[in-house]
Amino acid sequence: MLGSAFKKLLPDAIYISSKDYDLRDRNQVNEMYATHKPEYVIHLASRVGGVLANMQNLGDFYFDNIMMNTNVLDAAKEHKVKKVLSCLSTCVYPDKVSYPLTENQIHNGPPHSSNYTYAYTKRMIDIQSRAYREQFGCNFISMSPNNLFGEHDNFDLEDSHVIPAMIRKIYEAKQAGEDVTMWGDGAPLREFTYIDDICSISLFLLEVYDDPEPINVGTTGERTIKEIAEKIASYFNFEGNIVWDIYKPKGQHRKPSDNSKLLELGWKEENYTDFDKALQKTCKWFEDNYPNIRGVK
Ligand SMILES: NC(=O)c1ccc[n+]([C@@H]2O[C@H](COP(=O)([O-])OP(=O)(O)OC[C@H]3O[C@@H](n4cnc5c(N)ncnc54)[C@H](OP(=O)(O)O)[C@@H]3O)[C@@H](O)[C@H]2O)c1
């Protein structure tokens, strides 16, 4: 998803997907660097998923992510890449933590049990980046977005994040003339950032940020899952009922993040896309492209 957004902003960059190279395989990663000789790398590749996908695939999430991250960073050092920006996530923060999430708390306790292998592998990006900076002088930086959404997301109901799952469920319930059932009680609070904003922030960080500490990059301002479901329902003119299944997992209650470090660097709150506009663009994209959408077909 995020890579697709970058293609709009930086059409001439080189984009690598699993179809080009399997980043879990060190030989293929070496070949990738030798072939493309990048000076700057934005490392977005990851095995990602929602609560259920994480809980059911803890081992796969561990292996795939630790191998990809280790290979991408170590080979960047070998191939003398000038700068690497890696992508963490606010999911990597401890479950028991002081809010808002500030960057200095990232290693202060275990992450939430539902996604602990994904979280620990992301935390290891920070450790590897710092170690390589200290021992080899590598300029490896990392950013932590909060929940992302936008066009080209994964809309597979078994494996998706909350906004794409709700968009698909409401759209399909509308087509079928049925009610729609959502996971949890709708009460959890989350912050959501539009993918285009993360792309602009990434370029900004490549220019101005050279510190070892990860930096939070998402919009602040929490919204309930219920509020977002209602906005999506309103966009699609959905007239059925939204039923909340309280026996399904719902993740942490809240995890607000602090983006003041990013703002101190010169990024402005008003540079973020308005949430309602971004949600409408995403719903429209889904409507226009259905059913030829990742996770649907
Ligand atoms: N989505 C969110 O809400 C969110 C929030 C915070 C942070 N992030 C982070 O943002 C980054 C991008 O996430 P996204 O939502 O854009 O995920 P995504 O759409 O699933 O993209 C992940 C990318 O990783 C590639 N990949 C996976 N396994 C690979 C492998 N073995 N070898 C090579 N490439 C592989 C995929 O390639 P294929 O397309 O070929 O499979 C895909 O291009 C990730 O690092 C994620 O942790 C995401």
The ligand as an SDF file (V2000), in Angstrom:
LIG
                    3D

 48 52  0  0  0  0  0  0  0  0999 V2000
   -0.5320   -0.4820    7.1560 N   0  0  0  0  0  0  0  0  0  0  0  0
   -0.3860    0.0940    8.3310 C   0  0  0  0  0  0  0  0  0  0  0  0
   -1.3670    0.4660    9.0010 O   0  0  0  0  0  0  0  0  0  0  0  0
    0.9950    0.3420    8.8920 C   0  0  0  0  0  0  0  0  0  0  0  0
    1.1120    1.0230   10.1130 C   0  0  0  0  0  0  0  0  0  0  0  0
    2.3740    1.2750   10.6250 C   0  0  0  0  0  0  0  0  0  0  0  0
    3.4860    0.8450    9.9360 C   0  0  0  0  0  0  0  0  0  0  0  0
    3.3310    0.1720    8.7690 N   0  0  0  0  0  0  0  0  0  0  0  0
    4.5420   -0.2730    8.0690 C   0  0  0  0  0  0  0  0  0  0  0  0
    4.5580    0.3110    6.7780 O   0  0  0  0  0  0  0  0  0  0  0  0
    5.2500   -0.5380    5.8610 C   0  0  0  0  0  0  0  0  0  0  0  0
    4.3950   -0.7530    4.6400 C   0  0  0  0  0  0  0  0  0  0  0  0
    3.1630   -1.3570    5.0370 O   0  0  0  0  0  0  0  0  0  0  0  0
    1.9570   -1.5800    4.0200 P   0  0  0  0  0  0  0  0  0  0  0  0
    0.7130   -1.4640    4.8220 O   0  0  0  0  0  0  0  0  0  0  0  0
    2.1710   -0.7870    2.7950 O   0  0  0  0  0  0  0  0  0  0  0  0
    2.1360   -3.1400    3.7210 O   0  0  0  0  0  0  0  0  0  0  0  0
    1.9070   -3.9700    2.3950 P   0  0  0  0  0  0  0  0  0  0  0  0
    0.9540   -3.2970    1.4840 O   0  0  0  0  0  0  0  0  0  0  0  0
    1.5780   -5.3690    2.8320 O   0  0  0  0  0  0  0  0  0  0  0  0
    3.3210   -3.9320    1.7300 O   0  0  0  0  0  0  0  0  0  0  0  0
    4.3380   -4.7240    2.2120 C   0  0  0  0  0  0  0  0  0  0  0  0
    5.3560   -4.8660    1.1140 C   0  0  0  0  0  0  0  0  0  0  0  0
    6.3560   -5.7690    1.5940 O   0  0  0  0  0  0  0  0  0  0  0  0
    6.6780   -6.6270    0.5160 C   0  0  0  0  0  0  0  0  0  0  0  0
    7.1730   -7.9160    1.0290 N   0  0  0  0  0  0  0  0  0  0  0  0
    6.5840   -8.7200    1.9330 C   0  0  0  0  0  0  0  0  0  0  0  0
    7.3170   -9.8420    2.0860 N   0  0  0  0  0  0  0  0  0  0  0  0
    8.3720   -9.7080    1.2510 C   0  0  0  0  0  0  0  0  0  0  0  0
    9.4920  -10.5250    0.9430 C   0  0  0  0  0  0  0  0  0  0  0  0
    9.6850  -11.7180    1.5530 N   0  0  0  0  0  0  0  0  0  0  0  0
   10.3840  -10.0830    0.0270 N   0  0  0  0  0  0  0  0  0  0  0  0
   10.2020   -8.8880   -0.6020 C   0  0  0  0  0  0  0  0  0  0  0  0
    9.1860   -8.0550   -0.3270 N   0  0  0  0  0  0  0  0  0  0  0  0
    8.2840   -8.4800    0.5740 C   0  0  0  0  0  0  0  0  0  0  0  0
    5.3780   -6.8340   -0.2380 C   0  0  0  0  0  0  0  0  0  0  0  0
    5.6160   -7.2780   -1.5480 O   0  0  0  0  0  0  0  0  0  0  0  0
    4.4310   -7.9320   -2.4370 P   0  0  0  0  0  0  0  0  0  0  0  0
    3.4890   -6.8230   -2.7280 O   0  0  0  0  0  0  0  0  0  0  0  0
    5.0870   -8.4660   -3.6280 O   0  0  0  0  0  0  0  0  0  0  0  0
    3.8210   -9.0000   -1.5780 O   0  0  0  0  0  0  0  0  0  0  0  0
    4.8070   -5.4320   -0.1940 C   0  0  0  0  0  0  0  0  0  0  0  0
    5.2890   -4.6810   -1.2830 O   0  0  0  0  0  0  0  0  0  0  0  0
    5.5520   -1.8200    6.6510 C   0  0  0  0  0  0  0  0  0  0  0  0
    6.8890   -1.7760    7.0900 O   0  0  0  0  0  0  0  0  0  0  0  0
    4.6190   -1.7650    7.8290 C   0  0  0  0  0  0  0  0  0  0  0  0
    5.1170   -2.4580    8.9400 O   0  0  0  0  0  0  0  0  0  0  0  0
    2.1120   -0.0860    8.2160 C   0  0  0  0  0  0  0  0  0  0  0  0
  1  2  1  0
  2  3  2  0
  2  4  1  0
  4  5  1  0
  4 48  2  0
  5  6  2  0
  6  7  1  0
  7  8  2  0
  8  9  1  0
  8 48  1  0
  9 10  1  0
  9 46  1  0
 10 11  1  0
 11 12  1  0
 11 44  1  0
 12 13  1  0
 13 14  1  0
 14 15  2  0
 14 16  1  0
 14 17  1  0
 17 18  1  0
 18 19  2  0
 18 20  1  0
 18 21  1  0
 21 22  1  0
 22 23  1  0
 23 24  1  0
 23 42  1  0
 24 25  1  0
 25 26  1  0
 25 36  1  0
 26 27  1  0
 26 35  1  0
 27 28  2  0
 28 29  1  0
 29 30  1  0
 29 35  2  0
 30 31  1  0
 30 32  2  0
 32 33  1  0
 33 34  2  0
 34 35  1  0
 36 37  1  0
 36 42  1  0
 37 38  1  0
 38 39  2  0
 38 40  1  0
 38 41  1  0
 42 43  1  0
 44 45  1  0
 44 46  1  0
 46 47  1  0
M  CHG  2   8   1  16  -1
M  END
$$$$
